Amino acid sequence: MVSPHLGLSANRIAVLATAGTQQAWLPAFAGMTEKRAMIVRTFATMLSYLTCLAALLLCFTLHPAAAAVESGRPPTIPKQILVLPTLQWDADGERWRYAAEQGDIEVERALDGMDFGMSPAQVNKLLPHPAPSLSFDDLPPAPEFPEPVRYTWMHMMVARDMMVPVKSCFGAASYIVVLFRTSGLFRVSYRFLPDQNCPNPRPAADELYARFVPIDSTIAFSVHYHTGFAEVVDITDPHAGILVSERWLMPGQ
């Protein structure tokens, strides 16, 4: 299509509208009178502004958060991307390991001194509020397991040294379960719950899980899963046999 007043095609106007520098305009103005060049420049500038405005409106309209607000739904919070440490491959390119190995000492540090195989009495000394004494027989049973398992627990709010990586919110009722079999400690289970002040504790669970991902699964087996309205991160002794695959289910699930 050609403008009857300017003698310009639509393609040529588009070129003028998108030109980024003064030099790009000069070939298009060749042979024009000063008045006509001024009209073209003004028209092209307006067209460029309108194009940018339309693009911004389109981006806002298509953005998931904007669509959620318009529909009355809360915006979707993307899941955290876990950043793994650098991998080091062997000469054949068949096997790999983490360039900076994280071993038992890292597990103890993350669990505030707890280590797999510890007795309830040993773990009791590390708890924020230790009991006068604690033995396997003193603890309540955990019926979800196929062999005798006992547990103790604490609120996350009082276990701050076990929550160092967590910056996001979690509900006040969130808690940590420490599970024992007869041979000692085999799992620490973080159970993040929502409340009115924190309706979505998943980012907090992601942050904690990211702390354990770099630790080799032959040292500590970590998993993050969802049950009911709880976000759970389990850190399990990989030598616990069939108990490694057992998962906690929120009552009613």
Phi, psi and omega in degrees: 000141183243136177289125182292338183268326186254344182068031182244141175280163179298322179298320182291323177296321179297321178298316179296323184291330185258001181296134186264342183227165179296325181297328181291339181277335192300316179298327181289332182271353184302131177086357180270154171284161181298321181294315181294321179298321179295319179297315180298316181298317180296315180297317181293322179296316178298318179297321179296316179298317180296322179296316178297318179298317179297322179294319179296316179298322180293317179298317180295320181295322184273347182295134182302320181295320179295319178296323180293317179298318182296325182273354180089358180272150175292145181296148178285131178263117183295151178286143181295140174273122181279128180263113181275153177289169182297138178264146177240118183264154176283176186297330181277350182070024182254332182232154181218164172210164177290135181300326175245098183294140174244120187247207184302323182297327178291324177295313179300318181295318181291329182261020176058045175096346179287147178216149180300140180095348178296147177280162176304324180295320179292318179292324182305323181292340182264352183286150179302324178229080183295148176279161178305323175203156182208123177229168182304317183289341180283341189272150176289151180282153174253097190290351183284352183260150183280358176224166183301119178226135177238162185213160165227168184210166178208155175288142177299327183301330182263354182253053188296328181289344176264001185238021186305318183288347189274119177250336182278169184282158170209155184296151183297336181274359179300147186211167179240131178251131177250118188249139181235144161251181186300333181275356176127190182301130178229349179204142168240122186244117178267124182239103183271125181242149177275163168207188185297325181277343180216084184289345181224096180274006184300317177303324178295318178296321177299318181296319178293315181301321180299334178293329186260345182305317182290347181281128184304140183292347175279350179254315177211125180265114183249144179211145177238125180214170183243134174217127186059234176253019180256144170255124187242135171238115179256132174244113192237145173294119182294349180261018183273013176065225184292344180290340181300322185273353181287137180239146176280135176245131177298136180309134182096355181268000000 
